[in-house]
């Protein structure tokens, strides 16, 4: 998974400990005394924090961490196509709020435009809805020699861990939903 719950979303420190809820037994109380966990009490609310950073004192839960991970995507680049039909390339730049589309064979199909703040937020939410950070690195159907190849690269400059997902004639479970998102954003049938 591309989300590291042992890294603080505020200061990037890895000096993170879990917050544990419920009535502590002797072992858990000893771990709390040693500073290995924080006791969160007996009542767990839907948005109770699950982690504590000992460096900056920030506390967060899993959902906040996932939202933060999607906010760290600076750019998405998608290339899709095949030998006979050429390749379509889409670049969504979340920092500069732009989208660009180009095609290897059809130059007049290319465009570049600005995105609004709402469009950028909407795209991030939609990427979360297709769970793109949890796609496998590679999807391949070795029985088909030609067909469609695709690559999606998520650039994240803050932690310098870019994520590349790709495939040959095989796709993640959420592929159709992802294609609809990309088609809606570009106004073109992408896949």
Secondary structure as UniProt FT lines:
FT   TURN            5..6
FT   TURN            9..11
FT   STRAND          16..21
FT   HELIX           26..33
FT   TURN            34..35
FT   STRAND          37..41
FT   TURN            46..47
FT   STRAND          51..53
FT   TURN            54..56
FT   STRAND          59..60
FT   HELIX           62..71
FT   STRAND          75..82
FT   TURN            83..85
FT   STRAND          86..93
FT   TURN            94..97
FT   STRAND          98..103
FT   HELIX           107..109
FT   STRAND          111..114
FT   HELIX           117..129
FT   TURN            130..131
FT   HELIX           132..134
FT   STRAND          138..140
FT   TURN            142..143
FT   STRAND          149..155
FT   TURN            157..160
FT   STRAND          163..168
FT   TURN            173..174
FT   HELIX           175..186
//
